[in-house]
Amino acid sequence: MYAIIVIVVLTVLFLFAAIRILNEYERGVIFRLGRVIKAKGPGLIILIPVVDKMMPVSLRLVAMDVDPQDVITRDNVSVKVNAVIYFRVIDPNKAVLQVEDYRYAMSQLAQTTLRSVCGQAELDDLLAAREKINSQLQEILDMHTDPWGIKVATVELKHIDLPQEMQRAMARQAEAERERRAKIINADGEYQAADKLAEAADIMQQHPIALQLRYLQTMREMSTERNTTTFFPFPIDVVKPLIEVMQKALKGGG
């Protein structure tokens, strides 16, 4: 009876040490006496106790925050920049064999690359051309991590922290730009109004009756308003000969 209990206990311990279960998104890199056999999984994995050792590796997409980095841009502006990196392991064997801790290595590489790329760009590019900066970061990181069996999917700049002085200067610049546009729009409106008035004056000069019609329309508009003003219409034809005489006198005197 004692022997049976010992056998059962040893069997349970053997199974406990030999059986591993990996999820669908996991792979297990198997070391047999220190040598890599292959990556197995998912599902049930049977190991040889003492002889085999397994290191599980996740194949899911990882989102990693890059700590804020102090960067001096090419136009000598000091800013703080942070980013987020999306990557996944595509070769478990390389991720285990080529780098000691691929997450830590990715974090350090991302920090240095972020400082380098942002330091070569101007502040306007960091603010307005983020897609270009993101593409450069993704390309550089993917190139360096390919030997590790890691694929960098996306890199996104999250936040750019500007100094207070720079924020105030940019606010003044934006306000000045808005004022400039407002003045241009106002001047353009004045120009169009003056152009239309000049056209109206030409039409009235060619057709004097148009001026009289406008005069009558103005009288009609004034009569509809509620006021106590009294006005009397005065025909323009009455004073027209007088105006012509005055014009001739002025020309003769000149």
VOPA-107263 format. One record per residue (C-alpha): residue number from 1; residue in one letter; x negated, y negated, z negated. Coordinates in pm, 1 decimal, padded with zeros to 6 digits. Each point is the difference from the previous one (the first is absolute). Layout:
# residues N
<i:NUM; aa:A; c1:X; c2:Y; c3:Z> .
...
END
This chain:
# residues 254
<i:1; aa:M; c1:00000.0; c2:00000.0; c3:00000.0> .
<i:2; aa:Y; c1:-00283.6; c2:-00237.9; c3:-00085.4> .
<i:3; aa:A; c1:-00165.1; c2:00070.8; c3:00334.7> .
<i:4; aa:I; c1:00319.3; c2:-00082.3; c3:00185.0> .
<i:5; aa:I; c1:00028.5; c2:-00335.0; c3:-00178.0> .
<i:6; aa:V; c1:-00362.4; c2:-00082.0; c3:00087.0> .
<i:7; aa:I; c1:00059.1; c2:00089.6; c3:00364.4> .
<i:8; aa:V; c1:00313.7; c2:-00215.4; c3:00014.2> .
<i:9; aa:V; c1:-00181.3; c2:-00293.6; c3:-00159.6> .
<i:10; aa:L; c1:-00293.2; c2:00032.8; c3:00238.7> .
<i:11; aa:T; c1:00238.5; c2:00021.8; c3:00296.5> .
<i:12; aa:V; c1:00180.8; c2:-00314.6; c3:-00109.0> .
<i:13; aa:L; c1:-00328.0; c2:-00184.1; c3:-00045.4> .
<i:14; aa:F; c1:-00119.2; c2:00119.9; c3:00339.1> .
<i:15; aa:L; c1:00315.5; c2:-00116.5; c3:00171.3> .
<i:16; aa:F; c1:-00012.5; c2:-00329.6; c3:-00186.5> .
<i:17; aa:A; c1:-00356.8; c2:-00055.7; c3:00119.7> .
<i:18; aa:A; c1:00052.5; c2:00132.3; c3:00351.4> .
<i:19; aa:I; c1:00332.3; c2:-00147.5; c3:00109.9> .
<i:20; aa:R; c1:00042.5; c2:-00359.4; c3:00106.1> .
<i:21; aa:I; c1:00301.0; c2:-00163.4; c3:00159.6> .
<i:22; aa:L; c1:-00048.0; c2:-00302.4; c3:00224.1> .
<i:23; aa:N; c1:00270.6; c2:-00238.5; c3:00110.8> .
<i:24; aa:E; c1:00074.3; c2:-00077.4; c3:00362.9> .
<i:25; aa:Y; c1:-00209.6; c2:-00317.5; c3:-00010.6> .
<i:26; aa:E; c1:-00303.0; c2:00168.4; c3:-00165.3> .
<i:27; aa:R; c1:-00296.2; c2:00199.0; c3:00123.8> .
<i:28; aa:G; c1:-00250.1; c2:00188.8; c3:-00211.0> .
<i:29; aa:V; c1:-00370.5; c2:00000.9; c3:00086.1> .
<i:30; aa:I; c1:-00131.1; c2:00343.1; c3:-00110.0> .
<i:31; aa:F; c1:-00357.0; c2:00039.0; c3:-00128.8> .
<i:32; aa:R; c1:-00125.9; c2:00358.2; c3:-00024.2> .
<i:33; aa:L; c1:-00323.4; c2:00021.1; c3:-00193.9> .
<i:34; aa:G; c1:-00065.8; c2:-00361.6; c3:00085.1> .
<i:35; aa:R; c1:00066.9; c2:00028.3; c3:00372.7> .
<i:36; aa:V; c1:00305.4; c2:-00143.9; c3:00170.0> .
<i:37; aa:I; c1:00220.1; c2:00260.8; c3:00166.6> .
<i:38; aa:K; c1:00283.4; c2:-00212.1; c3:00137.6> .
<i:39; aa:A; c1:00292.7; c2:-00214.1; c3:-00101.3> .
<i:40; aa:K; c1:00310.2; c2:00204.0; c3:-00080.9> .
<i:41; aa:G; c1:00363.0; c2:-00082.6; c3:-00060.7> .
<i:42; aa:P; c1:00271.5; c2:-00080.2; c3:-00047.1> .
<i:43; aa:G; c1:00171.3; c2:00277.1; c3:-00194.7> .
<i:44; aa:L; c1:-00144.7; c2:00287.6; c3:-00200.8> .
<i:45; aa:I; c1:-00379.1; c2:00016.3; c3:-00025.3> .
<i:46; aa:I; c1:-00180.2; c2:00298.3; c3:-00152.9> .
<i:47; aa:L; c1:-00347.6; c2:-00058.1; c3:-00136.1> .
<i:48; aa:I; c1:-00262.7; c2:00235.4; c3:-00130.4> .
<i:49; aa:P; c1:-00049.4; c2:-00092.5; c3:-00364.6> .
<i:50; aa:V; c1:-00345.1; c2:-00129.6; c3:-00092.3> .
<i:51; aa:V; c1:-00112.0; c2:00030.4; c3:00363.6> .
<i:52; aa:D; c1:00236.7; c2:-00248.6; c3:00163.0> .
<i:53; aa:K; c1:00063.1; c2:-00361.8; c3:-00087.2> .
<i:54; aa:M; c1:00267.5; c2:-00218.0; c3:00159.8> .
<i:55; aa:M; c1:00018.0; c2:-00378.9; c3:00032.9> .
<i:56; aa:P; c1:00346.5; c2:-00127.0; c3:00102.1> .
<i:57; aa:V; c1:00019.7; c2:-00293.2; c3:00240.1> .
<i:58; aa:S; c1:00315.9; c2:-00201.1; c3:00075.6> .
<i:59; aa:L; c1:00079.4; c2:-00078.3; c3:00361.8> .
<i:60; aa:R; c1:00260.9; c2:-00265.5; c3:-00078.4> .
<i:61; aa:L; c1:-00038.4; c2:-00363.4; c3:00097.4> .
<i:62; aa:V; c1:-00171.8; c2:-00195.4; c3:-00277.3> .
<i:63; aa:A; c1:00062.2; c2:-00369.9; c3:-00065.9> .
<i:64; aa:M; c1:-00302.5; c2:-00153.7; c3:-00172.4> .
<i:65; aa:D; c1:-00020.2; c2:-00354.0; c3:-00133.7> .
<i:66; aa:V; c1:-00325.2; c2:-00183.0; c3:00055.5> .
<i:67; aa:D; c1:-00091.5; c2:-00222.4; c3:-00292.8> .
<i:68; aa:P; c1:-00010.9; c2:-00376.1; c3:00071.1> .
<i:69; aa:Q; c1:-00334.1; c2:-00097.9; c3:00146.9> .
<i:70; aa:D; c1:-00170.5; c2:-00340.3; c3:-00016.6> .
<i:71; aa:V; c1:-00073.3; c2:-00098.1; c3:00358.2> .
<i:72; aa:I; c1:-00166.4; c2:-00305.0; c3:00153.5> .
<i:73; aa:T; c1:00134.6; c2:-00048.3; c3:00350.7> .
<i:74; aa:R; c1:-00204.4; c2:-00109.5; c3:00296.5> .
<i:75; aa:D; c1:00116.1; c2:-00359.5; c3:-00050.3> .
<i:76; aa:N; c1:-00120.5; c2:00009.6; c3:-00365.4> .
<i:77; aa:V; c1:00334.2; c2:00036.7; c3:-00176.6> .
<i:78; aa:S; c1:00005.6; c2:00217.6; c3:-00312.2> .
<i:79; aa:V; c1:00307.4; c2:00225.7; c3:-00013.9> .
<i:80; aa:K; c1:00114.8; c2:00318.4; c3:-00169.5> .
<i:81; aa:V; c1:00129.7; c2:00273.0; c3:00228.6> .
<i:82; aa:N; c1:00155.1; c2:00336.2; c3:-00078.2> .
<i:83; aa:A; c1:00138.2; c2:00270.8; c3:00227.1> .
<i:84; aa:V; c1:00166.0; c2:00339.5; c3:00010.7> .
<i:85; aa:I; c1:-00128.3; c2:00301.4; c3:00194.9> .
<i:86; aa:Y; c1:00205.6; c2:00292.4; c3:00127.4> .
<i:87; aa:F; c1:-00201.5; c2:00313.3; c3:00071.9> .
<i:88; aa:R; c1:00026.5; c2:00378.8; c3:-00004.6> .
<i:89; aa:V; c1:-00231.5; c2:00300.7; c3:-00004.2> .
<i:90; aa:I; c1:00001.5; c2:00183.3; c3:00333.0> .
<i:91; aa:D; c1:-00291.1; c2:00239.5; c3:-00066.9> .
<i:92; aa:P; c1:-00001.7; c2:00136.3; c3:-00357.9> .
<i:93; aa:N; c1:-00339.3; c2:00166.2; c3:00040.6> .
<i:94; aa:K; c1:-00173.7; c2:-00325.6; c3:00095.0> .
<i:95; aa:A; c1:00183.2; c2:-00192.6; c3:-00272.4> .
<i:96; aa:V; c1:-00145.0; c2:00238.9; c3:-00259.6> .
<i:97; aa:L; c1:-00345.2; c2:00065.1; c3:00148.2> .
<i:98; aa:Q; c1:-00102.1; c2:-00333.7; c3:00153.5> .
<i:99; aa:V; c1:00084.1; c2:-00232.1; c3:-00288.7> .
<i:100; aa:E; c1:00007.9; c2:00055.5; c3:-00376.0> .
<i:101; aa:D; c1:00320.6; c2:-00194.4; c3:-00069.2> .
<i:102; aa:Y; c1:00165.1; c2:-00122.7; c3:00317.6> .
<i:103; aa:R; c1:00248.3; c2:-00225.9; c3:-00181.9> .
<i:104; aa:Y; c1:-00274.0; c2:-00186.1; c3:-00187.6> .
<i:105; aa:A; c1:-00214.3; c2:-00016.8; c3:00314.8> .
<i:106; aa:M; c1:00292.6; c2:-00135.9; c3:00199.2> .
<i:107; aa:S; c1:00065.9; c2:-00265.3; c3:-00264.9> .
<i:108; aa:Q; c1:-00361.7; c2:-00121.0; c3:-00002.3> .
<i:109; aa:L; c1:-00027.4; c2:00002.9; c3:00378.6> .
<i:110; aa:A; c1:00324.8; c2:-00195.2; c3:00030.8> .
<i:111; aa:Q; c1:-00121.1; c2:-00270.2; c3:-00240.0> .
<i:112; aa:T; c1:-00329.2; c2:-00057.6; c3:00181.8> .
<i:113; aa:T; c1:00166.0; c2:00009.8; c3:00342.3> .
<i:114; aa:L; c1:00267.6; c2:-00246.3; c3:-00111.5> .
<i:115; aa:R; c1:-00264.8; c2:-00247.8; c3:-00117.4> .
<i:116; aa:S; c1:-00202.2; c2:00042.8; c3:00318.0> .
<i:117; aa:V; c1:00284.9; c2:-00040.0; c3:00250.6> .
<i:118; aa:C; c1:00171.7; c2:-00287.1; c3:-00182.5> .
<i:119; aa:G; c1:-00334.3; c2:-00175.4; c3:-00048.1> .
<i:120; aa:Q; c1:-00052.1; c2:-00005.6; c3:00377.0> .
<i:121; aa:A; c1:00340.3; c2:-00160.5; c3:00065.6> .
<i:122; aa:E; c1:00118.0; c2:-00355.5; c3:-00049.1> .
<i:123; aa:L; c1:00278.2; c2:-00090.2; c3:-00240.5> .
<i:124; aa:D; c1:00246.4; c2:-00072.5; c3:00280.7> .
<i:125; aa:D; c1:-00058.2; c2:00349.2; c3:00139.7> .
<i:126; aa:L; c1:00063.2; c2:00158.1; c3:-00339.8> .
<i:127; aa:L; c1:00328.5; c2:-00186.6; c3:-00031.3> .
<i:128; aa:A; c1:00128.3; c2:00010.9; c3:00357.5> .
<i:129; aa:A; c1:-00169.8; c2:00300.6; c3:00163.3> .
<i:130; aa:R; c1:00047.6; c2:00271.0; c3:-00260.9> .
<i:131; aa:E; c1:00078.6; c2:00265.0; c3:00259.2> .
<i:132; aa:K; c1:-00342.7; c2:-00050.3; c3:00152.6> .
<i:133; aa:I; c1:-00172.2; c2:00024.7; c3:-00339.1> .
<i:134; aa:N; c1:00205.0; c2:00308.8; c3:-00088.7> .
<i:135; aa:S; c1:-00100.9; c2:00169.5; c3:00325.6> .
<i:136; aa:Q; c1:-00368.3; c2:-00073.2; c3:-00061.0> .
<i:137; aa:L; c1:00017.7; c2:00139.7; c3:-00353.0> .
<i:138; aa:Q; c1:00184.0; c2:00312.4; c3:00114.9> .
<i:139; aa:E; c1:-00246.8; c2:00065.1; c3:00281.7> .
<i:140; aa:I; c1:-00308.8; c2:-00039.0; c3:-00219.9> .
<i:141; aa:L; c1:00136.5; c2:00210.8; c3:-00286.0> .
<i:142; aa:D; c1:00123.1; c2:00273.5; c3:00233.6> .
<i:143; aa:M; c1:-00340.2; c2:00019.6; c3:00166.6> .
<i:144; aa:H; c1:-00183.8; c2:00038.6; c3:-00332.4> .
<i:145; aa:T; c1:00244.9; c2:00248.1; c3:-00153.0> .
<i:146; aa:D; c1:00030.7; c2:00227.7; c3:00303.5> .
<i:147; aa:P; c1:-00300.8; c2:00212.6; c3:-00113.8> .
<i:148; aa:W; c1:00184.6; c2:00047.1; c3:-00330.6> .
<i:149; aa:G; c1:00301.4; c2:00153.3; c3:00174.1> .
<i:150; aa:I; c1:00216.0; c2:-00303.6; c3:-00083.7> .
<i:151; aa:K; c1:00222.4; c2:-00195.2; c3:00236.5> .
<i:152; aa:V; c1:00073.1; c2:-00365.3; c3:-00083.5> .
<i:153; aa:A; c1:00348.6; c2:-00072.4; c3:00131.4> .
<i:154; aa:T; c1:00054.3; c2:-00364.0; c3:-00093.0> .
<i:155; aa:V; c1:-00168.2; c2:-00284.1; c3:-00187.4> .
<i:156; aa:E; c1:00205.4; c2:-00301.6; c3:-00107.4> .
<i:157; aa:L; c1:-00113.8; c2:-00322.7; c3:-00164.4> .
<i:158; aa:K; c1:00235.1; c2:-00052.6; c3:-00292.6> .
<i:159; aa:H; c1:-00083.9; c2:-00336.9; c3:-00147.4> .
<i:160; aa:I; c1:-00242.4; c2:-00284.6; c3:00061.3> .
<i:161; aa:D; c1:-00051.1; c2:-00217.2; c3:-00307.2> .
<i:162; aa:L; c1:-00112.3; c2:-00352.2; c3:00090.6> .
<i:163; aa:P; c1:-00154.4; c2:-00254.6; c3:-00239.2> .
<i:164; aa:Q; c1:00235.0; c2:-00270.2; c3:-00127.8> .
<i:165; aa:E; c1:-00192.5; c2:-00270.9; c3:00183.6> .
<i:166; aa:M; c1:00036.0; c2:00186.4; c3:00328.7> .
<i:167; aa:Q; c1:00372.0; c2:00055.7; c3:-00058.5> .
<i:168; aa:R; c1:00052.8; c2:-00373.9; c3:-00059.6> .
<i:169; aa:A; c1:-00205.6; c2:-00087.9; c3:00309.3> .
<i:170; aa:M; c1:00201.6; c2:00240.7; c3:00214.3> .
<i:171; aa:A; c1:00325.5; c2:-00142.0; c3:-00139.3> .
<i:172; aa:R; c1:-00111.8; c2:-00353.2; c3:00094.6> .
<i:173; aa:Q; c1:-00100.3; c2:00121.7; c3:00343.8> .
<i:174; aa:A; c1:00337.9; c2:00167.0; c3:00052.2> .
<i:175; aa:E; c1:00182.3; c2:-00314.9; c3:-00114.5> .
<i:176; aa:A; c1:-00204.2; c2:-00215.7; c3:00236.4> .
<i:177; aa:E; c1:00075.8; c2:00238.6; c3:00284.3> .
<i:178; aa:R; c1:00373.1; c2:-00017.5; c3:-00074.2> .
<i:179; aa:E; c1:-00013.4; c2:-00381.4; c3:-00005.5> .
<i:180; aa:R; c1:-00186.3; c2:-00002.9; c3:00331.0> .
<i:181; aa:R; c1:00262.8; c2:00221.7; c3:00162.0> .
<i:182; aa:A; c1:00281.4; c2:-00213.0; c3:-00141.8> .
<i:183; aa:K; c1:-00156.9; c2:-00316.4; c3:00143.0> .
<i:184; aa:I; c1:-00046.8; c2:00164.6; c3:00338.0> .
<i:185; aa:I; c1:00362.9; c2:00112.3; c3:00005.8> .
<i:186; aa:N; c1:00118.3; c2:-00346.3; c3:-00106.7> .
<i:187; aa:A; c1:-00212.9; c2:-00170.6; c3:00265.0> .
<i:188; aa:D; c1:00125.2; c2:00240.6; c3:00264.4> .
<i:189; aa:G; c1:00358.7; c2:-00079.4; c3:-00100.6> .
<i:190; aa:E; c1:-00068.3; c2:-00373.2; c3:00023.3> .
<i:191; aa:Y; c1:-00157.3; c2:00046.0; c3:00341.5> .
<i:192; aa:Q; c1:00299.1; c2:00195.6; c3:00129.4> .
<i:193; aa:A; c1:00243.4; c2:-00257.5; c3:-00141.8> .
<i:194; aa:A; c1:-00192.3; c2:-00285.7; c3:00160.8> .
<i:195; aa:D; c1:-00007.6; c2:00186.8; c3:00331.4> .
<i:196; aa:K; c1:00376.6; c2:00048.4; c3:-00009.6> .
<i:197; aa:L; c1:00055.0; c2:-00366.6; c3:-00088.9> .
<i:198; aa:A; c1:-00217.2; c2:-00103.4; c3:00293.9> .
<i:199; aa:E; c1:00208.3; c2:00220.6; c3:00230.9> .
<i:200; aa:A; c1:00319.7; c2:-00153.5; c3:-00140.8> .
<i:201; aa:A; c1:-00138.2; c2:-00352.5; c3:00054.5> .
<i:202; aa:D; c1:-00083.2; c2:00082.1; c3:00363.4> .
<i:203; aa:I; c1:00350.1; c2:00134.0; c3:00058.0> .
<i:204; aa:M; c1:00159.1; c2:-00309.0; c3:-00155.4> .
<i:205; aa:Q; c1:-00221.2; c2:-00227.1; c3:00208.9> .
<i:206; aa:Q; c1:00106.5; c2:00176.5; c3:00318.9> .
<i:207; aa:H; c1:00366.7; c2:00013.6; c3:-00107.2> .
<i:208; aa:P; c1:00093.2; c2:-00308.1; c3:-00209.7> .
<i:209; aa:I; c1:00349.0; c2:00134.7; c3:-00051.1> .
<i:210; aa:A; c1:-00152.3; c2:00274.8; c3:-00215.2> .
<i:211; aa:L; c1:-00113.6; c2:-00262.9; c3:-00249.9> .
<i:212; aa:Q; c1:00350.6; c2:-00140.4; c3:-00022.2> .
<i:213; aa:L; c1:00144.8; c2:00347.4; c3:-00051.4> .
<i:214; aa:R; c1:-00248.0; c2:00059.0; c3:-00279.2> .
<i:215; aa:Y; c1:00100.1; c2:-00335.0; c3:-00148.3> .
<i:216; aa:L; c1:00366.3; c2:00097.4; c3:00004.3> .
<i:217; aa:Q; c1:-00078.1; c2:00336.5; c3:-00154.4> .
<i:218; aa:T; c1:-00187.8; c2:-00169.5; c3:-00282.6> .
<i:219; aa:M; c1:00296.0; c2:-00229.2; c3:-00060.4> .
<i:220; aa:R; c1:00230.4; c2:00300.4; c3:-00012.8> .
<i:221; aa:E; c1:-00222.1; c2:00173.1; c3:-00254.3> .
<i:222; aa:M; c1:-00014.2; c2:-00310.3; c3:-00218.1> .
<i:223; aa:S; c1:00379.1; c2:-00041.7; c3:00010.7> .
<i:224; aa:T; c1:00055.1; c2:00352.1; c3:-00134.3> .
<i:225; aa:E; c1:-00208.9; c2:-00067.5; c3:-00311.7> .
<i:226; aa:R; c1:00170.4; c2:-00123.4; c3:-00314.2> .
<i:227; aa:N; c1:-00148.5; c2:-00343.3; c3:-00049.8> .
<i:228; aa:T; c1:00106.2; c2:-00361.3; c3:-00014.7> .
<i:229; aa:T; c1:-00229.2; c2:-00121.7; c3:00276.1> .
<i:230; aa:T; c1:00170.1; c2:-00184.4; c3:00282.2> .
<i:231; aa:F; c1:-00166.5; c2:-00022.7; c3:00340.0> .
<i:232; aa:F; c1:00097.4; c2:-00151.6; c3:00332.0> .
<i:233; aa:P; c1:-00107.1; c2:00144.9; c3:00331.9> .
<i:234; aa:F; c1:-00195.0; c2:-00239.3; c3:00217.5> .
<i:235; aa:P; c1:-00027.5; c2:00074.9; c3:00371.7> .
<i:236; aa:I; c1:-00353.2; c2:00030.4; c3:00125.5> .
<i:237; aa:D; c1:00092.5; c2:-00149.2; c3:00337.8> .
<i:238; aa:V; c1:00063.3; c2:-00334.5; c3:-00169.9> .
<i:239; aa:V; c1:-00357.0; c2:-00039.6; c3:-00114.5> .
<i:240; aa:K; c1:-00161.3; c2:00168.2; c3:00298.2> .
<i:241; aa:P; c1:-00029.8; c2:-00321.3; c3:00211.7> .
<i:242; aa:L; c1:-00151.2; c2:-00178.3; c3:-00299.7> .
<i:243; aa:I; c1:-00256.0; c2:00275.3; c3:-00039.9> .
<i:244; aa:E; c1:-00092.9; c2:-00021.1; c3:00368.9> .
<i:245; aa:V; c1:-00045.0; c2:-00379.9; c3:-00023.4> .
<i:246; aa:M; c1:-00224.8; c2:00039.1; c3:-00303.1> .
<i:247; aa:Q; c1:-00208.2; c2:00264.3; c3:00178.2> .
<i:248; aa:K; c1:-00046.4; c2:-00227.2; c3:00303.0> .
<i:249; aa:A; c1:-00096.9; c2:-00289.8; c3:-00224.1> .
<i:250; aa:L; c1:-00256.5; c2:00211.0; c3:-00174.3> .
<i:251; aa:K; c1:-00147.1; c2:00116.6; c3:00327.3> .
<i:252; aa:G; c1:-00012.8; c2:-00356.1; c3:00135.5> .
<i:253; aa:G; c1:-00168.5; c2:-00120.6; c3:-00316.0> .
<i:254; aa:G; c1:-00253.2; c2:00283.3; c3:00021.2> .
END
